[in-house]
């Protein structure tokens, strides 16, 4: 009898606990790994996106942003979201160009060299990229560019021949190929590892934005920045498709609305901050300048070679994207 009474009490207690837990049970928590420092505009934009989603859903969906490659390293993020280890993620999409050449369209040198052109290129390439990621179980939410890319070095560069023998940081197919064409020693280094690589002399040159140089305190190791404006790479934020489809319609709509706002905010932020980053690294002692005529001509030739290489790899999909872009 005592056993039966205890069992009944236990059942009642369990039911009460379930009733009390209802609000918590209705709450969904997502993780969103990202590769860049918490104070980087990309990470700040993700945090604002997460806050917008939480506000719009009344706290029903909470997204925690894990900046600085603290949850997964940059090359691991896409796979982590595909496999459900994280529900959402942000990646520099061009690091996956080896997987599919179309993922590298925004780092084809000198194809799109301004924010306006980069926006057109995203509009032209988005349907193709969305289709490819959808087939991998990923839903694209938004894309935000980095500023135009320039070259950092520890010495003055008057021509591409001056780059021969440099320890060149590569982070995707295009940057590795540039290193190969100029005779530099390419070393694959992701953004989170760059400060240490510079400090220890693993690399002494690389191509990136003023933002990456600032984040990496590049002035502590290097001396020159040449604003070649080679391309504007993009970070794409996506979600695990199954996780997204498991949400109710109002929550899905809230995510998509917040994503559209994050994309617009991200583009505007980077346009405004590009000059600021250049000014800041100059204040720290970097020599910031456009490339000289000989260096620019050398890069133009390299750009033509890399564009031809990319179109060959990307095939019909790549040709269609570039054709659509050039019509805009």
C-alpha positions as CSV (number, residue, x, y, z in Angstrom):
1,X,0.0,0.0,0.0
2,X,2.8,2.4,1.0
3,X,4.6,1.5,-2.3
4,X,1.5,2.3,-4.3
5,X,1.1,5.6,-2.5
6,X,4.7,6.6,-3.1
7,X,4.3,5.7,-6.8
8,X,1.2,7.8,-7.0
9,X,3.0,10.7,-5.4
10,X,5.9,10.3,-7.7
11,X,3.6,10.4,-10.7
12,X,1.9,13.5,-9.4
13,X,5.2,15.1,-8.8
14,X,6.4,14.2,-12.3
15,X,3.2,15.7,-13.8
16,X,3.6,18.9,-11.8
17,X,7.2,19.1,-13.0
18,X,6.2,18.7,-16.6
19,X,3.5,21.4,-16.2
20,X,6.1,23.8,-14.7
21,X,8.6,22.9,-17.4
22,X,6.2,23.8,-20.2
23,X,7.6,27.3,-20.9
24,X,11.1,26.0,-21.0
25,X,10.1,23.0,-23.2
26,X,8.7,25.5,-25.7
27,X,12.0,27.3,-25.9
28,X,14.4,26.2,-28.6
29,X,18.1,26.9,-28.3
30,X,20.5,27.0,-31.3
31,X,24.3,27.3,-31.5
32,X,25.9,29.4,-34.3
33,X,29.6,29.0,-34.6
34,X,31.6,31.7,-36.3
35,X,35.3,32.1,-37.1
36,X,36.1,35.7,-36.3
37,X,36.7,37.7,-33.1
38,X,33.7,38.9,-31.1
39,X,34.4,42.5,-31.9
40,X,34.7,41.9,-35.6
41,X,31.7,43.5,-37.5
42,X,30.7,40.1,-38.9
43,X,30.4,38.7,-35.4
44,X,28.7,41.8,-34.1
45,X,26.2,41.5,-36.9
46,X,25.5,37.9,-36.0
47,X,24.9,38.9,-32.4
48,X,22.4,41.5,-33.6
49,X,20.7,38.9,-35.8
50,X,20.4,36.5,-32.8
51,X,18.9,39.3,-30.7
52,X,16.4,40.2,-33.4
53,X,15.3,36.6,-33.6
54,X,14.9,36.3,-29.9
55,X,12.9,39.5,-29.7
56,X,10.7,38.6,-32.6
57,X,9.9,35.2,-31.2
58,X,9.4,36.4,-27.7
59,X,12.3,34.3,-26.5
60,X,11.0,31.2,-28.2
61,X,14.1,30.8,-30.2
62,X,17.5,31.7,-28.7
63,X,20.6,31.6,-30.8
64,X,24.0,31.7,-29.1
65,X,26.8,33.0,-31.3
66,X,30.2,31.3,-30.7
67,X,32.8,33.8,-32.1
68,X,36.5,33.4,-32.7
69,X,36.3,29.7,-33.8
70,X,35.6,28.8,-30.2
71,X,33.2,26.0,-31.0
72,X,34.4,24.8,-34.4
73,X,37.4,25.9,-36.5
74,X,36.5,27.7,-39.8
75,X,36.8,24.7,-42.1
76,X,34.7,22.6,-39.7
77,X,31.7,24.9,-39.4
78,X,29.9,23.9,-42.6
79,X,30.1,20.2,-41.9
80,X,29.1,20.8,-38.3
81,X,25.9,22.4,-39.4
82,X,25.2,19.8,-42.1
83,X,25.5,17.0,-39.5
84,X,23.4,18.9,-36.9
85,X,26.3,19.4,-34.4
86,X,25.3,23.1,-34.7
87,X,22.0,24.4,-36.0
88,X,23.4,27.4,-37.8
89,X,26.8,28.8,-38.8
90,X,28.8,31.4,-40.7
91,X,31.6,30.7,-43.1
92,X,33.8,32.4,-45.6
93,X,32.2,30.5,-48.4
94,X,35.3,30.5,-50.7
95,X,37.2,28.2,-48.3
96,X,35.0,25.5,-49.8
97,X,36.0,26.2,-53.4
98,X,37.8,22.9,-53.6
99,X,34.4,21.2,-53.0
100,X,32.6,23.2,-55.7
101,X,34.2,25.9,-57.8
102,X,31.0,28.1,-57.7
103,X,31.7,28.6,-54.0
104,X,34.7,30.6,-55.1
105,X,33.0,33.0,-57.5
106,X,33.4,36.0,-55.2
107,X,37.2,35.5,-55.0
108,X,37.8,35.5,-58.8
109,X,40.4,38.3,-58.9
110,X,39.2,41.6,-60.3
111,X,35.8,40.2,-61.3
112,X,33.9,42.4,-58.7
113,X,36.1,45.1,-57.1
114,X,33.6,47.4,-55.4
115,X,30.7,47.0,-53.0
116,X,28.2,47.8,-55.7
117,X,29.7,45.2,-58.1
118,X,30.0,42.6,-55.2
119,X,26.3,43.1,-54.5
120,X,25.4,42.4,-58.2
121,X,27.7,39.3,-58.1
122,X,25.9,38.0,-55.0
123,X,22.5,38.6,-56.7
124,X,23.7,36.7,-59.8
125,X,25.3,33.8,-57.9
126,X,22.8,33.4,-55.0
127,X,20.3,31.1,-56.7
128,X,23.1,28.7,-57.8
129,X,24.8,28.7,-54.4
130,X,21.4,28.3,-52.6
131,X,20.6,25.3,-54.8
132,X,24.0,23.6,-54.1
133,X,23.8,24.2,-50.3
134,X,20.2,23.1,-50.2
135,X,21.2,19.7,-51.7
136,X,23.6,19.4,-48.8
137,X,20.9,20.1,-46.2
138,X,21.7,23.7,-45.7
139,X,19.4,26.8,-46.1
140,X,21.1,30.1,-46.9
141,X,20.0,32.9,-44.6
142,X,22.2,35.9,-45.7
143,X,25.6,36.9,-47.0
144,X,27.8,39.8,-46.0
145,X,31.0,40.9,-47.7
146,X,34.5,41.7,-46.5
147,X,36.1,44.9,-47.7
148,X,38.2,44.8,-50.9
149,X,41.3,42.7,-50.5
150,X,44.8,44.1,-50.5
151,X,48.3,42.7,-50.0
152,X,50.3,42.8,-46.7
153,X,54.0,42.4,-46.8
154,X,57.1,42.9,-44.7
155,X,58.9,44.8,-47.5
156,X,58.2,47.2,-50.3
157,X,56.6,45.6,-53.4
158,X,57.2,47.3,-56.7
159,X,56.4,44.3,-58.9
160,X,55.0,40.7,-58.5
161,X,58.6,39.5,-58.9
162,X,59.3,41.1,-55.5
163,X,56.9,38.5,-54.0
164,X,59.1,35.6,-54.9
165,X,60.1,33.6,-51.9
166,X,57.7,35.3,-49.5
167,X,56.0,33.1,-46.9
168,X,52.5,33.7,-48.2
169,X,49.3,32.9,-46.2
170,X,46.7,31.2,-48.2
171,X,43.1,30.6,-47.1
172,X,41.4,29.4,-50.2
173,X,42.1,28.1,-53.7
174,X,42.6,31.6,-55.2
175,X,45.1,32.8,-52.7
176,X,47.1,29.5,-52.9
177,X,47.2,29.9,-56.7
178,X,48.4,33.5,-56.4
179,X,51.2,32.3,-54.2
180,X,52.1,29.7,-56.7
181,X,52.1,32.2,-59.7
182,X,54.4,34.7,-57.9
183,X,56.8,32.1,-56.6
184,X,55.9,32.5,-52.9
185,X,55.8,29.7,-50.3
186,X,52.0,29.3,-49.7
187,X,51.0,28.2,-46.1
188,X,47.4,27.5,-45.3
189,X,46.4,29.6,-42.3
190,X,42.8,30.4,-41.2
191,X,41.9,33.8,-39.7
192,X,41.9,32.7,-36.1
193,X,45.5,31.3,-36.5
194,X,46.9,34.4,-38.3
195,X,48.1,36.5,-35.4
196,X,50.3,33.6,-34.1
197,X,51.5,32.7,-37.6
198,X,52.6,36.3,-38.1
199,X,54.2,36.6,-34.6
200,X,56.2,33.4,-35.2
201,X,57.2,34.2,-38.7
202,X,55.3,31.3,-40.3
203,X,54.0,33.8,-42.8
204,X,55.3,37.3,-43.7
205,X,52.8,38.2,-46.4
206,X,49.1,37.7,-47.2
207,X,46.1,39.0,-49.1
208,X,43.1,40.2,-47.0
209,X,41.1,43.2,-46.0
210,X,42.0,46.1,-43.7
211,X,39.7,44.5,-41.1
212,X,41.7,41.2,-41.0
213,X,44.9,43.3,-40.7
214,X,43.5,45.2,-37.8
215,X,42.1,42.1,-36.0
216,X,45.5,40.5,-36.4
217,X,47.5,43.5,-35.2
218,X,49.5,43.1,-38.4
219,X,51.6,46.2,-37.7
220,X,53.4,44.2,-35.0
221,X,54.9,42.0,-37.7
222,X,54.6,43.6,-41.2
223,X,55.2,47.0,-42.7
224,X,53.3,47.5,-46.0
225,X,49.7,47.3,-47.2
226,X,48.9,47.7,-50.9
227,X,45.2,48.4,-51.6
228,X,44.9,46.2,-54.7
229,X,41.0,45.9,-54.3
230,X,41.3,42.4,-55.9
231,X,37.9,41.0,-54.7
232,X,35.3,41.2,-51.9
233,X,34.9,37.7,-50.4
234,X,31.7,37.0,-48.6
235,X,30.7,35.2,-45.4
236,X,27.5,33.2,-45.8
237,X,25.3,32.4,-42.8
238,X,23.2,29.3,-43.2
239,X,21.0,27.0,-41.1
240,X,20.5,23.2,-40.9
241,X,17.5,22.8,-43.2
242,X,15.9,20.1,-41.0
243,X,16.3,22.3,-37.9
244,X,14.7,25.2,-39.7
245,X,11.8,23.1,-41.1
246,X,11.1,21.8,-37.5
247,X,10.2,25.3,-36.4
248,X,6.7,26.7,-36.7
249,X,5.8,29.1,-39.5
250,X,5.9,32.3,-37.4
251,X,9.4,31.4,-36.1
252,X,10.6,30.7,-39.6
253,X,9.3,34.0,-40.8
254,X,11.0,35.8,-37.9
255,X,14.3,34.2,-38.9
256,X,14.0,35.2,-42.5
257,X,13.0,38.8,-41.6
258,X,15.9,39.1,-39.2
259,X,18.2,37.6,-41.9
260,X,17.2,40.2,-44.5
261,X,17.9,42.9,-41.9
262,X,21.2,41.4,-41.1
263,X,22.3,41.3,-44.7
264,X,21.4,45.0,-45.3
265,X,23.0,46.0,-42.0
266,X,26.2,44.0,-42.7
267,X,26.8,45.5,-46.2
268,X,26.2,49.0,-44.9
269,X,28.6,48.5,-41.9
270,X,31.4,47.2,-44.0
271,X,31.1,50.0,-46.6
272,X,31.3,52.6,-43.7
273,X,34.2,50.8,-41.9
274,X,36.6,50.1,-44.8
275,X,38.3,53.5,-44.8
276,X,38.4,53.4,-41.0
277,X,40.4,50.2,-41.0
278,X,42.9,51.6,-43.5
279,X,43.3,54.7,-41.4
280,X,43.7,52.7,-38.2
281,X,46.5,50.4,-39.5
282,X,48.2,53.5,-41.0
283,X,48.1,55.2,-37.6
284,X,49.8,52.1,-36.1
285,X,52.7,52.5,-38.6
286,X,51.7,50.5,-41.7
287,X,52.5,52.1,-45.0
288,X,49.1,52.1,-46.8
289,X,49.1,52.8,-50.5
290,X,47.6,51.8,-53.8
291,X,49.9,49.4,-55.9
292,X,52.3,51.1,-58.3
293,X,51.7,50.7,-62.0
294,X,54.1,47.8,-62.5
295,X,52.7,45.8,-59.5
296,X,49.1,46.6,-60.7
297,X,49.9,45.4,-64.2
298,X,51.4,42.2,-62.8
299,X,48.3,41.5,-60.8
300,X,46.0,42.2,-63.7
301,X,47.8,39.5,-65.7
302,X,47.5,37.1,-62.7
303,X,43.8,38.0,-62.5
304,X,43.2,37.1,-66.1
305,X,44.9,33.7,-65.6
306,X,42.9,32.9,-62.5
307,X,39.6,33.9,-64.1
308,X,40.3,31.5,-67.0
309,X,41.3,28.8,-64.5
310,X,38.1,29.3,-62.5
311,X,35.8,29.4,-65.5
312,X,37.3,26.1,-66.6
313,X,36.7,24.5,-63.2
314,X,33.2,26.0,-62.7
315,X,31.9,24.9,-66.0
316,X,28.4,25.7,-67.2
317,X,27.3,26.9,-63.7
318,X,30.2,29.3,-63.4
319,X,29.7,30.6,-67.0
320,X,26.0,31.2,-66.3
321,X,26.7,33.1,-63.1
322,X,29.3,35.4,-64.7
323,X,27.0,36.0,-67.7
324,X,24.1,36.9,-65.4
325,X,26.4,39.2,-63.4
326,X,27.7,41.0,-66.5
327,X,24.2,41.7,-67.7
328,X,23.4,43.6,-64.5
